[in-house]
Amino acid sequence: MDQLIPGWSVSFEQVGGWLCTRLHPAGSPDAAGMIDPLWRQVDARCQGAAKQVVLEMNEVTFLSSSLMGELVRLHKRLAVAGGALHLAALRPECAEALHITRLDSVLPVFPGRDEAVHSFAR
């Protein structure tokens, strides 16, 4: 596990051509500034390949406005790089927050990692 910012760590697993990334919150729900260090790690692990990222969020219990903003920033960076971001395994309260803010129309959400990975293959 690698620390991104105080209170947030991340772990990675390659699944085929996809980078499955799991967030591990350990403190403050404030995620401001998290995406820059995450982007560097994603970029290093993808090594020039298409950046197709599944972000597993089952450990995230609260979707703060700063975290929503960081997710949008990551989505945009990946799109510019020719990649994609899929969110997976959101808790119901986090999925509801995305729905209320209509971010679920921008950020694809899947029940789990397998569904998110297989959706890239279509």
ChimeraX commands (.cxc) that place a marker at each C-alpha (Angstrom):
marker #1 position 0.00,0.00,0.00 radius 0.5
marker #1 position 1.27,3.46,-0.90 radius 0.5
marker #1 position 0.29,6.66,0.89 radius 0.5
marker #1 position -1.17,9.35,-1.36 radius 0.5
marker #1 position -1.78,12.11,1.17 radius 0.5
marker #1 position -2.24,11.98,4.94 radius 0.5
marker #1 position -5.28,9.80,5.61 radius 0.5
marker #1 position -5.39,8.16,2.16 radius 0.5
marker #1 position -3.52,5.14,0.82 radius 0.5
marker #1 position -3.88,3.13,-2.36 radius 0.5
marker #1 position -3.09,-0.36,-3.60 radius 0.5
marker #1 position -2.86,-1.60,-7.18 radius 0.5
marker #1 position -3.41,-4.82,-9.07 radius 0.5
marker #1 position -3.07,-5.42,-12.80 radius 0.5
marker #1 position -5.96,-7.42,-14.23 radius 0.5
marker #1 position -5.31,-8.08,-17.89 radius 0.5
marker #1 position -4.81,-4.66,-19.45 radius 0.5
marker #1 position -6.57,-2.82,-16.65 radius 0.5
marker #1 position -5.21,-1.19,-13.53 radius 0.5
marker #1 position -7.44,-1.96,-10.56 radius 0.5
marker #1 position -6.85,0.66,-7.91 radius 0.5
marker #1 position -8.27,0.44,-4.40 radius 0.5
marker #1 position -8.58,3.48,-2.15 radius 0.5
marker #1 position -7.89,3.01,1.55 radius 0.5
marker #1 position -9.11,5.93,3.66 radius 0.5
marker #1 position -7.60,5.98,7.14 radius 0.5
marker #1 position -8.64,9.31,8.52 radius 0.5
marker #1 position -10.03,12.57,7.27 radius 0.5
marker #1 position -12.60,12.49,4.47 radius 0.5
marker #1 position -10.77,15.50,2.97 radius 0.5
marker #1 position -9.25,14.22,-0.25 radius 0.5
marker #1 position -8.02,17.54,-1.66 radius 0.5
marker #1 position -4.75,17.03,-3.49 radius 0.5
marker #1 position -5.06,13.26,-3.71 radius 0.5
marker #1 position -5.24,12.97,-7.49 radius 0.5
marker #1 position -1.80,14.36,-8.34 radius 0.5
marker #1 position 0.08,11.63,-6.42 radius 0.5
marker #1 position -2.43,9.02,-7.62 radius 0.5
marker #1 position -1.95,10.15,-11.22 radius 0.5
marker #1 position 1.83,9.77,-10.93 radius 0.5
marker #1 position 1.40,6.22,-9.65 radius 0.5
marker #1 position -1.13,5.31,-12.37 radius 0.5
marker #1 position 1.10,6.81,-15.06 radius 0.5
marker #1 position 4.14,4.87,-13.81 radius 0.5
marker #1 position 2.24,1.57,-13.64 radius 0.5
marker #1 position 0.65,1.90,-17.09 radius 0.5
marker #1 position 4.03,2.60,-18.76 radius 0.5
marker #1 position 2.71,4.11,-21.95 radius 0.5
marker #1 position -0.24,1.71,-22.30 radius 0.5
marker #1 position -3.82,2.96,-22.37 radius 0.5
marker #1 position -4.74,4.11,-18.91 radius 0.5
marker #1 position -7.86,2.09,-18.18 radius 0.5
marker #1 position -8.47,2.39,-14.45 radius 0.5
marker #1 position -10.99,0.70,-12.21 radius 0.5
marker #1 position -11.19,2.59,-8.93 radius 0.5
marker #1 position -12.46,0.28,-6.20 radius 0.5
marker #1 position -14.16,2.32,-3.50 radius 0.5
marker #1 position -15.66,-0.25,-1.14 radius 0.5
marker #1 position -13.66,1.13,1.82 radius 0.5
marker #1 position -14.82,4.72,1.25 radius 0.5
marker #1 position -17.66,5.46,3.67 radius 0.5
marker #1 position -18.21,9.14,2.88 radius 0.5
marker #1 position -18.02,10.92,-0.46 radius 0.5
marker #1 position -16.95,14.45,0.45 radius 0.5
marker #1 position -17.15,17.30,-2.04 radius 0.5
marker #1 position -13.36,17.31,-2.20 radius 0.5
marker #1 position -13.31,13.61,-3.11 radius 0.5
marker #1 position -15.99,14.14,-5.78 radius 0.5
marker #1 position -13.90,16.94,-7.24 radius 0.5
marker #1 position -10.80,14.75,-7.24 radius 0.5
marker #1 position -12.69,11.95,-9.03 radius 0.5
marker #1 position -13.77,14.37,-11.75 radius 0.5
marker #1 position -10.17,15.59,-12.12 radius 0.5
marker #1 position -8.93,12.01,-12.48 radius 0.5
marker #1 position -11.66,11.22,-15.00 radius 0.5
marker #1 position -10.64,14.23,-17.12 radius 0.5
marker #1 position -6.93,13.40,-16.97 radius 0.5
marker #1 position -7.55,9.83,-18.02 radius 0.5
marker #1 position -9.82,10.92,-20.88 radius 0.5
marker #1 position -7.19,13.35,-22.19 radius 0.5
marker #1 position -4.62,10.52,-22.05 radius 0.5
marker #1 position -6.92,8.24,-24.08 radius 0.5
marker #1 position -7.94,6.19,-21.06 radius 0.5
marker #1 position -11.02,5.75,-18.94 radius 0.5
marker #1 position -12.10,5.67,-15.30 radius 0.5
marker #1 position -14.70,3.25,-13.97 radius 0.5
marker #1 position -15.81,3.32,-10.35 radius 0.5
marker #1 position -16.57,0.01,-8.66 radius 0.5
marker #1 position -17.99,-1.32,-5.40 radius 0.5
marker #1 position -19.38,1.92,-4.04 radius 0.5
marker #1 position -21.30,1.74,-0.79 radius 0.5
marker #1 position -24.98,2.65,-1.20 radius 0.5
marker #1 position -24.59,6.04,0.50 radius 0.5
marker #1 position -21.69,6.95,-1.80 radius 0.5
marker #1 position -23.57,5.80,-4.90 radius 0.5
marker #1 position -26.53,7.92,-3.77 radius 0.5
marker #1 position -24.29,10.98,-3.36 radius 0.5
marker #1 position -23.02,10.52,-6.93 radius 0.5
marker #1 position -26.60,10.15,-8.15 radius 0.5
marker #1 position -27.87,13.24,-6.32 radius 0.5
marker #1 position -25.04,15.33,-7.78 radius 0.5
marker #1 position -25.58,13.70,-11.19 radius 0.5
marker #1 position -21.93,12.67,-11.32 radius 0.5
marker #1 position -23.07,9.12,-12.06 radius 0.5
marker #1 position -23.90,10.40,-15.56 radius 0.5
marker #1 position -20.22,11.36,-16.01 radius 0.5
marker #1 position -18.44,8.70,-13.95 radius 0.5
marker #1 position -19.46,5.14,-14.88 radius 0.5
marker #1 position -20.33,3.14,-11.76 radius 0.5
marker #1 position -20.30,-0.68,-11.54 radius 0.5
marker #1 position -21.29,-3.09,-8.75 radius 0.5
marker #1 position -17.83,-4.65,-8.61 radius 0.5
marker #1 position -14.40,-4.96,-10.15 radius 0.5
marker #1 position -15.34,-7.77,-12.54 radius 0.5
marker #1 position -18.22,-5.82,-14.08 radius 0.5
marker #1 position -16.04,-2.72,-14.46 radius 0.5
marker #1 position -13.18,-4.64,-16.08 radius 0.5
marker #1 position -15.47,-6.54,-18.45 radius 0.5
marker #1 position -17.21,-3.33,-19.51 radius 0.5
marker #1 position -13.89,-2.10,-20.96 radius 0.5
marker #1 position -13.80,-5.12,-23.27 radius 0.5
marker #1 position -17.06,-4.20,-24.98 radius 0.5
marker link #1:1,2 radius 0.2
marker link #1:2,3 radius 0.2
marker link #1:3,4 radius 0.2
marker link #1:4,5 radius 0.2
marker link #1:5,6 radius 0.2
marker link #1:6,7 radius 0.2
marker link #1:7,8 radius 0.2
marker link #1:8,9 radius 0.2
marker link #1:9,10 radius 0.2
marker link #1:10,11 radius 0.2
marker link #1:11,12 radius 0.2
marker link #1:12,13 radius 0.2
marker link #1:13,14 radius 0.2
marker link #1:14,15 radius 0.2
marker link #1:15,16 radius 0.2
marker link #1:16,17 radius 0.2
marker link #1:17,18 radius 0.2
marker link #1:18,19 radius 0.2
marker link #1:19,20 radius 0.2
marker link #1:20,21 radius 0.2
marker link #1:21,22 radius 0.2
marker link #1:22,23 radius 0.2
marker link #1:23,24 radius 0.2
marker link #1:24,25 radius 0.2
marker link #1:25,26 radius 0.2
marker link #1:26,27 radius 0.2
marker link #1:27,28 radius 0.2
marker link #1:28,29 radius 0.2
marker link #1:29,30 radius 0.2
marker link #1:30,31 radius 0.2
marker link #1:31,32 radius 0.2
marker link #1:32,33 radius 0.2
marker link #1:33,34 radius 0.2
marker link #1:34,35 radius 0.2
marker link #1:35,36 radius 0.2
marker link #1:36,37 radius 0.2
marker link #1:37,38 radius 0.2
marker link #1:38,39 radius 0.2
marker link #1:39,40 radius 0.2
marker link #1:40,41 radius 0.2
marker link #1:41,42 radius 0.2
marker link #1:42,43 radius 0.2
marker link #1:43,44 radius 0.2
marker link #1:44,45 radius 0.2
marker link #1:45,46 radius 0.2
marker link #1:46,47 radius 0.2
marker link #1:47,48 radius 0.2
marker link #1:48,49 radius 0.2
marker link #1:49,50 radius 0.2
marker link #1:50,51 radius 0.2
marker link #1:51,52 radius 0.2
marker link #1:52,53 radius 0.2
marker link #1:53,54 radius 0.2
marker link #1:54,55 radius 0.2
marker link #1:55,56 radius 0.2
marker link #1:56,57 radius 0.2
marker link #1:57,58 radius 0.2
marker link #1:58,59 radius 0.2
marker link #1:59,60 radius 0.2
marker link #1:60,61 radius 0.2
marker link #1:61,62 radius 0.2
marker link #1:62,63 radius 0.2
marker link #1:63,64 radius 0.2
marker link #1:64,65 radius 0.2
marker link #1:65,66 radius 0.2
marker link #1:66,67 radius 0.2
marker link #1:67,68 radius 0.2
marker link #1:68,69 radius 0.2
marker link #1:69,70 radius 0.2
marker link #1:70,71 radius 0.2
marker link #1:71,72 radius 0.2
marker link #1:72,73 radius 0.2
marker link #1:73,74 radius 0.2
marker link #1:74,75 radius 0.2
marker link #1:75,76 radius 0.2
marker link #1:76,77 radius 0.2
marker link #1:77,78 radius 0.2
marker link #1:78,79 radius 0.2
marker link #1:79,80 radius 0.2
marker link #1:80,81 radius 0.2
marker link #1:81,82 radius 0.2
marker link #1:82,83 radius 0.2
marker link #1:83,84 radius 0.2
marker link #1:84,85 radius 0.2
marker link #1:85,86 radius 0.2
marker link #1:86,87 radius 0.2
marker link #1:87,88 radius 0.2
marker link #1:88,89 radius 0.2
marker link #1:89,90 radius 0.2
marker link #1:90,91 radius 0.2
marker link #1:91,92 radius 0.2
marker link #1:92,93 radius 0.2
marker link #1:93,94 radius 0.2
marker link #1:94,95 radius 0.2
marker link #1:95,96 radius 0.2
marker link #1:96,97 radius 0.2
marker link #1:97,98 radius 0.2
marker link #1:98,99 radius 0.2
marker link #1:99,100 radius 0.2
marker link #1:100,101 radius 0.2
marker link #1:101,102 radius 0.2
marker link #1:102,103 radius 0.2
marker link #1:103,104 radius 0.2
marker link #1:104,105 radius 0.2
marker link #1:105,106 radius 0.2
marker link #1:106,107 radius 0.2
marker link #1:107,108 radius 0.2
marker link #1:108,109 radius 0.2
marker link #1:109,110 radius 0.2
marker link #1:110,111 radius 0.2
marker link #1:111,112 radius 0.2
marker link #1:112,113 radius 0.2
marker link #1:113,114 radius 0.2
marker link #1:114,115 radius 0.2
marker link #1:115,116 radius 0.2
marker link #1:116,117 radius 0.2
marker link #1:117,118 radius 0.2
marker link #1:118,119 radius 0.2
marker link #1:119,120 radius 0.2
marker link #1:120,121 radius 0.2
marker link #1:121,122 radius 0.2
view
